[in-house]
Amino acid sequence: MLDNLEEELNKEQYDAVVSKNRSLLIIAGAGTGKTRVITYRIAYLIKKYDVRPGNILAVTFTNKAASEMKSRLYSLIGGLSTALHIGTFHSICLNILKTDGHFIGMDDSYSVIDQDDRLVIIKRIVKDLGIDDKRYPPRKYLHSISEFKNTIGYVNYNKPSETMLKLSLVFDRYQEQLNSSRFIDFDDMLSLVVRMFYKDSSVLEKYREIYKHILVDEYQDTNKIQSTFLSLIGNGNNICVVGDDDQSIYGWRGAEIANILNFDKEYEDVKEIKLVENYRAGQKILDIANNVIEYNINRRGKKLVSAKEIEAEIRYETLSNESLESNFIIEEIKSIISKDRDDVDIAILYRKNSQSRNFEISLNRAGIQHKVIGATSFYQRKEVKDILSYLRVYENRFDILSFRRSLKIPTRGIGDGTIDKVILYSQTNGVDLLHSLVDSGFVSKKQQVEIDKYLQLFIKLDSIVSIRDKINYIVENIDYLLYLRQYDDIDTANKRVDNIAELYSAAVAFEESVEGVNLRDFLSSTSLTSSATEAEDFTNTVKLMTIHASKGLEFDTVFVTGLEEGLFPSSQSSDDGDIEEERRLCYVALTRAKRRLYLTSARERLTYGKRSRSPSSIFLREMGMVSSKSIDKSYRLRSDNYSDDGDGSSSNSYGSYGSQSGSFLGSDSLLSKSVSDSFSVADKVSHTVFGDGVVLSIDRSGESEKILVHFKSSGQKKILSSFLDRR
């Protein structure tokens, strides 16, 4: 392989593999073969330049990436690859500490503490210091300490700033506990190595002598400590970093794009090579990705060019609301699957995890195999199940699983032993679980106060009519949002709060969709959605994931959804740096697609239980998808599906990069149920919860079409047409 490099690699890849420059910066665009370049360069160093494998360090960000690199190198150089130093930053640094940690007072007895045990220590410290753990949750202290340990201040033995009550004191006691137990934590691994290098130049020189050739993958994701570690051992050595500044999307967890932007200021004799030939996507897709990312100022600059003659197809649709958005996407997926039945390579991407709910519902209704990647499906998420457990006990007071869950969350000082006795009493005496709490006598006087509050909650629910208000009351009554923030880090807690808000919105949408709906119907819909058709593996399934989770992946067909201001870009991206990261996230989303790219938005979206309107995303304008010049007016199918937002955007517009095939952008496609495609009296229909039925009458007087249906199992229901399917 190495003898025919010029035939196997393109010009830029070849230059990157054989370059003799001491410092090499490879800007590798999406789909340009960066892993191939890294592995070939390592093999070339060994085979052509006689570099000893033991003098090569290759650093990755994940164990999976390290494993893939080792596998590829074994196929190139065989057993020589076993002598290479390949691993994540943390695994490399942990090995250094195990070997030379005694230079900073560590001996062989030190081990790494896991995350749960860290939290146990922090909780104990917070309690001992008399800190109110509701106002100052232990997880927030843990999060602040982790952030501090990834700074040079920690390396230099400084104390954290008092951003929380007694943070410095909590930190001191935490460190004392770690040291006395011979522990280091995950955040210590890099920082202590950097501290050791600063403290003892002989140790640093030792590793400079070992790691004479350093290669780093995903360099755009490095933080300050990681870049400092590399600059220390890389000083005077050969260093090659590979990354893409346009795909730097982890600033929220400490990644500093400045590391890759300023690489040529940090190192001498830097040669920059840009890999721009994309082996994944058609040029039309790459063009709109190039258009978007050019609006960023903080970048090194490049334009991706397709290396393959792929006829790419792009389509942009604005739907009336999020329900019609998901319906449209599922109809398109059904069409694609009917043509490519044995090769389903489709992904639905969204900005926030909570957006998955509508797509899961629609996919289940259509019976399409799917998998939520990188997260749990919506109705299986802990926080959603927590709140639903209260509703399920209210509806069915013999539901043991929900009773146990609701009684334990939040904690009430009642153990499994007591709960088991109450459950046994219920089963033995035929008394429901709530009455058993009162009658069984197994609850102590100390527990009785909490039990009374628990029982009063269900009494109050009797007087609350709507499902949405029941959910809201439960969340407020048990202080659930405070509970989340107490036991989760900030980012996780915020995601959980978003999901609770989405559950509330789900109740609102369900009540709006069916007249006379009850709680049992709603709970049935959640059960159906959480079970039916989620695939056990990834083959021939539709994948659902956040855009962050999609990085590094590719799909034949990609739906980028929710392209509205405030959602994508996020409402939190208020300053220039944030909007540039959001734009890079958009660039990542677009470059996941190989042949088909769908872009969707909703003119109106149910958020926190309220309908709100948002203009189309600024990214659509930057792509050129909604400028007045790019609108093909012949595809404005219906007046109710088209509106001029006053910003040059159309609710049904097609970019100048659209398909030339006609079939993909044909006028017979389903946006929502138009008048011509509407239901008629006597049509046979089906609904997720109510099953099969027959249309009795149709009401088109309002904004949304309402259908009166007689269902075999549950009688007559009036339902929005978008929630029905034909049989």
N, C-alpha and C positions, 0 to 999 in steps of 0.2 A: 504493500500500500504506500509506504513512504517513498518508494522509488518513482512513483507516478503522481506525485502531489499536484503538479500543474494540471493534470487531467482530472483529478478528483475534486479539486477546489477551484473556486472562482479567484479572480486576481487578488481581491482584498483579503480573502481567507488565506490564500497562499502567502501573501506578504506578512500577515499576522503570525503564521506558523513559523516562518523562517527568519523573521527579523532578529538582528543582533543588538538592537538598542537595549541599553540597560533598563530603561523605564518604558513600558509599552502600555498605552491606553487604547483599548479596543472598544469602540462604541458599537455595540451589537444591537441593531434594531430587531423588532419582533420577527420571529421566524427566519432569522438569517443564519442559523447554524452555529451559535456561540459555543455550545457544548462540544461540537465536532472540532471547532478551532482549538479549544483548550486542550482536549485530549490529544489531538494531533501535535500540538506544540510540545506537550510533555514528552510524547514519544519521540519527536524530532530531536529534542534536547538530549535525550538518552542515546539514540541511535546515530545521530549525525554529529553532535557536538561532544559526545562521550561524557556527558554529565552523569555523575553517580545518582541513581534513584534516591538514595538516602539523603541527598542534598536538595531535594525538591519538596516544597510544601504547597499543597493545593487546598485552598480554603473554600468551603461552601456554606450555605445557610441552613440546609436541612440534611438530615441523615439520608433521606431518599436520594437527594442530589449527589451526595458523597458516594452512595452505593452504586448509582448509575455510572458515575465517573470511573470507579474502580473496575466495574464490569467492562466498560468500553476499553479501558487501558489494558486490561488483561487480554482482550482480543487483539490488541495492537502489538504488545510487547511481552505477552506471556507472563512467566513467573517474576520477571523484573519488577512488575507493578506492585508486588507485595512489599517491596522495600520503600515505596513512596510514603510520604506523610500526607494522607488525605483525610479530611474530616471537617466538622463544623468549627467555628471559632471556639465554642465552649469545650468541645472534646479535645481539641489541640491544647488549649490552655490548661485543662484539667490534668492532662498528661505531664505538662511542664511543672505544675504544682506538685504532683506526686513525686516527680524526680528531684526537684530543687526547692520545694516549699520551705525547707528548713532555713533557707536564707532570710525568711521573714517570720520565723518562729513556728512554722507548721511542721508536724512530724507525720509519720506513716499512719497514725491513729485517726487522722482527720477524714471525715466522709462528708458527702453532700446531703443536706437535709431536704426533704420533699416539701412541696408547697403547702400541703395540709398541716404538716407539723410546724411550719413557720407561723401559720395563722394561730395555732394553738398557743404558741409562745406569746405572740402579740396580744391575744385576748387576755391571757393571764396578767401580762404587764399592765394593760389598760385597766383591768379590774383592781390590781394592787395599788395603782396610782390614784384610784378614786375618780377616774375619768368616766363621764356619762357615755356609754358605748352606743347610745341611740343618736346623740348629737355628733359624736366622733367615732364612727364605726371602725373596728379593728382593721378591716380590709383597706380602708383609706390610709391608715398608717403604713400598712404593708406596701401599698402602692407607692406612697411617697418615699419610703425607704428604698424600694427598688429603683425608682427614678434617680434618687441621690447616688446610689451605688454605681450608676452608669455615668458619673461625672468625674472630671479631674479633681474636683474638690475632695471627693472621697478618697481618691488615690493619694492625695496629699494630706490625709489625716484630718481634714476639716470636719466640722459638724454641719448637719443640714440646717437650712434656714427654718425659722419657726413659722412655717406656713400652716401648721395645725397646732392645737393646744399641746404644749409639752412635747413636741415632736423630737426635739434634741434629746430629752430625757428618755423617752420611749426607745429611741435609737440606741442610746448608750446601754440601756438594760438589755435590749435585744442582742447587741453585740456581745455583752458579757455572758448571756445565756448560750450563745453559739460557741464562744470560746471555751466555756467551762464544760460543754458537752462534746467538744472536739468536732464541731460542725463548720462547714462553710455553706453558703447558699448559692443558688444558680447565678445570681448577679455578681458574686465574688470572683467567679472563675477568671474573667478577663481583667477585672480591676486589680486583683491581687498580683497577677502576672505583670501588669504594667507597673504597679508599685515596686515589685521586686526588681524589675529592669532599671527603674529610676534609682533604687537604693544601691544596687550592686552592679557596677559596670562589667565585672567579670562574668556574671551570669548572662548578661545581655550579649556580650561578645561570644560566649559559648553558643548561643542560639543563632547569632548572625553567621557563625562559622558552619553551623549545621544547615540552616535554611538559606542556601546561597541563591536559590531560584524560587521565587514566590509567585504563585498564580492565584488570583482571587475571582470568584464568580459572583455575579449580582452585586457589584461594587456600589451601585447606586443606593443600596439598602443599608450600607454601613452607618453606624452611629459614631459619636466622637471617640469613645473608648476603643472601638474596633479599629478605626483609622489610626489612632495613636499607637496601638499595638503593632499594626503593619508598618508604620513609619519608623518605629524603633528597630525592628528586626530587618526592615528593608533598606535602612540607611547604608549605602555602599554596596548593596546586593542588587541582583536582577529582580525586578518586580513587574509583573504583567497583570493588569486589572481589566476585567471584562464586565461591561454593564451597559445600561441604557438609561440615560438621564430622563428620557421621555416616559419611562416606566417606573419612575420613583414615586411610589404611592403609599409609603409607610411612614410619612412624617409624623403621624399621630402616635406612633410608638417609638419615636426617637431617631429614625433614619434621617441623615442629613445629606440632602442633594448637593450641598457645597463640596462634599468630599470628591465627587466625580467631576464637578464643574471646575474645581481648583486643583485638580491632580497635577497639572503641569506647573503649578506654583510651588507644590510640595516637593516634587522630585526633579532631578536634573536629567538632561539628555532624553527628554520625553518624545516619543514618536506616537502620533495619534493615527489610528486606522479606523475607518468607519465601514461597518458591514451594512449594506443597504439592500442587497438582493434578497428579497423575501421569497421563500420556497413554500409558502402557505396559501396566500390569497391572490385573488384576481386584482388587477390594477385599479379597477373602479373603487373597490373597497379601500385599497391603500391610498387612493387620491383623497377621499374624504377624511381619512385619518391624518394624512399629511396636512390637509387644510386646517383641521382643528388645532393640532399641536403647534402650528406656526404662530398662533396667537400668544403662546408663552414667550416671555422675555428671557427667563433664566434657563437656557438650554444651550447645548453646543451646536445644535443644528444639523439636520440631515433630512433626506427624503427617501422613503422606501420605494423600491422599484420591484415589480413582480418578476420573478425568474421563470415563471410558468405562464403559458397561454391559457389562463382560466377565464371563462366567460362569467364574470361576477354579476350578481343581480342585487340591486338595492331597492328597498321600498320603505317609505315613511307614511305612517298613518296616525292621525289624531282621532280618537274616539270620544264619545260624549262623556263617558265615565270609566272608572277602573274595571267595572264588571264587563262592559262591552269591550274594553281593551283585552281582557283575558279571553273572552269569547272569540274575538277576532283571531287571536294568536292560536287558539286551539283549533279553529276551523282551518287555518293555514297548515298547522301541523298535521291534521288529518289528511289534507290534500297531499302533503309531502310524503307521509307514510304510505299512502295508497300507491305512490309511484316507486318509492324506495323501501319496500316492506322489509327487506332483509338487511338493510344498512341504515338504521336510524341513528343519525349523528347530529343531534339537535340540542341546543342549550338556550335556556331562558335566563337572562341576566338582569339583575336589579340592584339598586343602590343600597337598599336596606333590607335586612332579613325579614322584617315584618311584611314586606310586599309579597312574600311567597304564597300567602294564604289564598288569594284569589286564583292563582294559577293552579294550586293543588286542588281546589274545589272543581275548577273547570276540567282539569285532566282526569279527575276521578269520575266526573259525570260522563266524560267521553270514553271512559274505560281504557285510557292510554297509560301504559307502563311509564313510570317516572321515578326519579330519585332526587332528593334534596341533598346536594353535595356540600360538605363543610359545615352542616348545621342539621339540627333535628327538624323533621317536618312540623308544621305550625302547631297542630293540635296535640303534638307529643312534647312540646317544649314545657319545661318544668313550670314556669310561671303561669302558662295557660292552663295546664292540668291542675295547678294549685287552686285557681279561682273556679274552674269548672267543678272541682270536687265539692265545693260548697253548694253549687247549683244542683249537682247530682244528688246529694244528700237531701236537699230540700224537696226535690222531685220524687226521690225514692229512698225512704228512710230505712230501708233494709240493705242498702248498697254498702257492703263491708269495706271495699277498697277505698271508696271515696270518703267514707266515715273516718277511717284510719288516717288518711292523708289530711283531711281538713282539720282534724283534731290536733294533729302534730305540727301544722304550719299555719301561723307561726307557733313557736314552742309555747306550751302551756304548763310544762312541768309534769306531764302525764306520760308515763312510760308504756312500752309495748305490753308489759305484763298486765297492767290495769286495763288497757284497751282490750286485750284478749279475754279477760274476765267479763267485761261488759258485752262483748260480742257473743260469748258463750251463753250468757244470761238471756240475751235477745233470742238466740236460736232455740234455747231450751224452753222458754216461756212464750214464744210467739209474739213478743213485744218488739216494737220498732226500736232502732238503735238510740234515738234521742230520748225516748221514754226510759230506755234501759239505763241511760246515764243517771237518771234521777232515781229510778226504782231499785237498781241493783245494790246500792250501798257500798260499792267498791271505791268510790271517790272519797279521798280524805278531805277534812275540813279545809286544809291549806289549798287543795286543788279546787275546792267548790266555788271560790270567787271567779276563777277563770272559766269554769264550766258554766256558771250562770251567765257570763257574758256571751259564751258560745251559743247557749240555748236561746238567749234573747235575740241574737242575730236572726235566727230562723223564724222567730215570732214576728219580728219586724218585716221580714221578707214577705209575709202574708199580705201586708198592706201595700206593697209596692207592685204596681201592675206590669210595667214594661220590663222586658228582659234587660235592656240596656241599664235601666235604673237599678235593677237588682245587682248587676255586675258592679256598678259604681258604688252602691252601698256596701257591698262585701269588701271591695278594695279599701274604702275609707274606714270602715268599722274595724278591720283587723290591722290597720296601719301597714298595708302590704307594701307600699312603695318605700316606706322607711325600712321595713324588713329587708327588702331587696338591697337597698343601699348599705345596709348594715353588714350583709353577708357576701356581697359581691364587690369586685373592684369597680371603679367608676364606669369604664367602658362597657363591661358586662351588664351592670345595673341599668345603664341607659338603654341597652338593647332589649333588656327584659321589660322595661317600662314601655318601650315602643310596641312590644308584643301585646302587653296588656291593653294599650290604647287600640291596637288593631283588633283585639277580641271584642272590645266595646263597639268598634266600628262594624265588626261582623254581626253583632246583635242588631245594630241599627239597620244595616243592609237587609238582614233577614226579616225584620219586622216591616220594612218598607216593601219588601218583595211580595209578601203574602198577607192578605187581609185575614184577621182573626187568628193569627199564628199564636201558638202557645210555647211554653218553655220546653215541654217534652219534644215538640217538633224541632226546636233549635238544638237541643242536646242530641237528638237523633242525627241531625245534619253534621254535627261535629264528629260523632262516632263514625259515620260513613266516610267522611273525609280523611280521618286519621287511620283508616284501615285499608280499604279496598285494594288499590293498585300500585302501591309504592313498591318498586322493584327491589329484589334482594341483591342484584348485582348491577353493573353499569352497562352491560352490553344491550344494544337495541332498546335503549330507554331514553326518554327525554330527561335531560339534566337541568335542575334548577339550582342556581347559586348566586351569591353576591358577586359583584364584579371583582372585588378583592380576591375572592376564592378562585376566580377563573384565570388568574395570572399564571402563565406558563402552559395553559391548555389551548387546544384548538378544536374547532367543530366545523362541520360542513355547513350547517345553518345556525345562525345566532340571532336571537331576538334581544335587542337592547331596549328595555322598557322604562316607563316613568320619566321620560325626557321632558321634565317641566321645571321651571324655576322654583327653587325651594326644596325640591326633591333631588334633582340631578341637573345642575349642581346643588349641593346641599345648602340649606338655609344657614348652616353654621360657617360656610366659607365666606366670611365677611371681608377679609383683607386679601391683598394681592397674592400672598404666598399660598393661602388656602385655595383660592380659585384656580391657581396654577396647578396645584395637586389634584383638584377635581378634574381639571382638563386632562391631566395625564391619565387619570382613571378612565375618562371617556376614551382616550386613545387606546388604552389597554383593552377596553370592551370592544371597540371596533375591530382591532387587529386579532381578535379571537376567531373571526369568521373566515372561511375559505371560499365558499361559493355564493351563499345567500346571506344577506344581512337585512334584517328588519329593524326599523326604528319606530317606537310607538310612544304615544303620550295620551293623556286624558285631559279634556278641557275642564272637567270637574272631578274631584277626588274626595272620597270620604276619609277624613283624617280626624282622629280623636272624636269620632262620632258626629262630626259636622262636615257638611259639604262645602268645599271651598274651590274657587277657580284660580288657576295659575296660568300665566303665559307660557308658551312653549320655551324650552330650554335655549339659552344663548348658544349652546353648542350646536344646535340644529342650524342656526343662522351661520355659524362659523364653518360648518360643513358645506354650506351652500344648499341645504335641503329645503329651506323655507323662504329664500329670497324671492322677490316677485319674478325674477327672470327664470327661476327654476321650477315654477309651478306649471304643470301641464293641465290646462283648464278642461281638456277633454275627459279627464278622469274625476271631475267633480260629480259624483254619482247622485247625490241627493241634497236638497237644501237643508235638511235637518242634520246633515253630517258635514256641512261646510259653513264656516264663518270666517269673516275677515277680522282678525284680532287687532287690526290697526298697526301691526308691526311688520307687515309684509308676509305674514305667515298664513298658511291655509290649513284647514282642518283635514284636508285630504290631498296632500301635495306629494309630488314625486320628483326626486332630485334629477339633475341632468345626468347623473351617473346611473340612472335606472336601466333595467334590463331591456335589451333589444329583441328579446325572444317573443314578446307579446303575451305569452301564456302566463308568465309570472306577474305581470302588471295588468292582466286582462280585466275588462270591466265586469266580468262575471264573478269576481271575487267577493267574499262576504265581509263587509265592514261591520254591519250589525244587521238586524232584520229590517230591511227596507219594506216599503209598501208592497212592492211586487213579490217580495220573498216572505211576506207576513203569513201568519196562520189564518186559516179559514175555519168557519164553523164546521164541526164534525171531524176536524183533523185529529189524528191520534198523536198524543204527546207523552213525554215522560219528564219527571222531576226527581231531583236527587233524593228528597225525603219521601214524597208522597207516591212515588212510583208511576204507573201508567194511568193515563186518563184520556178523556175526549173533550175537545173544545166545544163549549156551549154558546158562548157569545164573546164579542170583542169590543173593547172600549178604546177608541182612538182620540178621545176628546182632549186629553192632557198631553204633556210633553212625552210621556212614556206610554207605550201600548200595554193595556191591562187585559188579561185573558181570564174569563171565567171557565174553569175546568171541572169536570166531574171525575174524581179519582175513584178507582175501584175500592181502595182500602180506606179512604178517609173522607169521601163525599166531595162537596163542592168547595173550591178555593179560588179566590181571585188573585192572580199572580202576574207580575211583570213578565212580558214576553221574553226578555233576555235570560230569564231563569228556566226556560222550558226548552226541551229538545224534541225534534220530530222522532216519531217511531217508524 
